Amino acid sequence: MKRIMNIWIIGLFLLLNLGGCSSKKAEKNIVNFTRDDFKEQVILSNPELITLDDSTLNDPAAFYLMHDSIIIVQNQPHCDHLIELFSLDSRKIVTQFASKGNGPGEFNTCYCYVPNSNDSVFYLKDDGAYSYITVDLNSTLHSKKLVAKNRFQYNPELHYYVEICPIDDSHYIGYHMWYLNDSTYNNNVTALKKYTVNENIEESNTMEAAMSKYKYFVASVNDVHLFMNQTRNAFWMADAHKDKIEIYDESLNLVKTLIGPDNYNFKYSLPQSNSPIPFVGFEGDKSYKTYSSFTVTDKHVYILYQGINGVVDDTENLKPVEVFKFDWDGNLLCNYKLDRFVYTLSVDSKEEYLYCSTFKSPKDIREFVRYKL
């Protein structure tokens, strides 16, 4: 009897210690940080304006750099061609594609994603057709027309603003539009999931069908930025409304959470609406904006941080932003404090320059600038 009691006590002791170790491990994977925790604090000001040949430039919405030499221009939705490529050296147009329309090879809408400026591909998304295209840059430059390395239709329940991460020719990681981490306004879906290309693309899986399937429309308060490190098979999810970044492994297990630097704390509400489904908003009709763009290299992650925390959105007085630099382990390296509002990021291969899209007011023409890092 005494022996049984001793075994029971030892077992209980081991169980408690294992639980304690597990708890400590979980706590270690949550990093709460402030601006002072960055190894460097750098002020960036007076960037160089990059002016393109305006005789061929349409109405730009955003700019990106690739291969230290090519500028990708995403045009406004009313333009005939939604994507143009310019030479950084000559500032002249190289080619244009993604024609606006509903015919074969045309685009209803076109969002451009350039996660890595030194990669051989970039991505186009037509959310009207649920189409995601991997563009081969070198082949496109050679033929002077769009050359798709891969093209597939994605699940219509993915968020229309959020990037998609192709992991091979048959699968991709996507972010669910109806996900919200909230006990009250919860549609009982997971944030990230591995999907098969061209699967579940039927008429029953439309926005109208989803609005009868879920309780709350949450897409205006739940968007994120999603990107991956293909060498490590790691996925980063940077929240657009909370100062939180989550890092996942290839099995979509959460391995690290970065929280900071402003400790956002807000509540959701249901504004009065005649919509057939309740639209979730922020309490008090306030604005909360955190991570809004990113660019990566083999060694580093640069994420744009807006820092709008519980104020009424004022688009006529856009505040200067910051860019946080991390390594791929999530270690804090540098906080770049910019002198203006910018909304896209690119870096050159040597990480000597930061390229950005900017404007003073939404009514102004978009500009492309670069800062010396």
HELIX and SHEET records of a PDB file:
HELIX    1   1 LYS A    2  LYS A   28  1                                  27    
HELIX    2   2 ARG A   35  ASP A   37  5                                   3    
HELIX    3   3 LEU A  137  SER A  143  1                                   7    
HELIX    4   4 GLU A  203  ASN A  205  5                                   3    
HELIX    5   5 MET A  207  LYS A  213  1                                   7    
HELIX    6   6 GLU A  283  ASP A  285  5                                   3    
SHEET    1   A 5 ILE A  30  ASN A  32  0                                        
SHEET    2   A 5 LEU A 254  ILE A 259  1                                        
SHEET    3   A 5 LYS A 244  TYR A 248 -1                                        
SHEET    4   A 5 ALA A 234  ASP A 239 -1                                        
SHEET    5   A 5 VAL A 224  ASN A 229 -1                                        
SHEET    1   B 5 GLU A  40  LEU A  44  0                                        
SHEET    2   B 5 LEU A 332  LEU A 338  1                                        
SHEET    3   B 5 GLU A 322  ASP A 327 -1                                        
SHEET    4   B 5 HIS A 300  VAL A 311 -1                                        
SHEET    5   B 5 SER A 287  VAL A 296 -1                                        
SHEET    1   C 4 GLU A  48  ILE A  50  0                                        
SHEET    2   C 4 GLU A 367  LYS A 372 -1                                        
SHEET    3   C 4 TYR A 353  THR A 358 -1                                        
SHEET    4   C 4 VAL A 342  VAL A 347 -1                                        
SHEET    1   D 4 PRO A  60  MET A  66  0                                        
SHEET    2   D 4 ILE A  70  ASN A  75 -1                                        
SHEET    3   D 4 HIS A  81  SER A  87 -1                                        
SHEET    4   D 4 ILE A  93  SER A  99 -1                                        
SHEET    1   E 4 TYR A 111  TYR A 113  0                                        
SHEET    2   E 4 VAL A 121  ASP A 126 -1                                        
SHEET    3   E 4 SER A 131  ASP A 136 -1                                        
SHEET    4   E 4 ALA A 148  GLN A 153 -1                                        
SHEET    1   F 3 CYS A 165  PRO A 166  0                                        
SHEET    2   F 3 HIS A 171  TYR A 175 -1                                        
SHEET    3   F 3 LEU A 192  THR A 196 -1                                        
SHEET    1   G 2 TYR A 268  SER A 269  0                                        
SHEET    2   G 2 GLY A 281  PHE A 282 -1                                        
END                                                                             
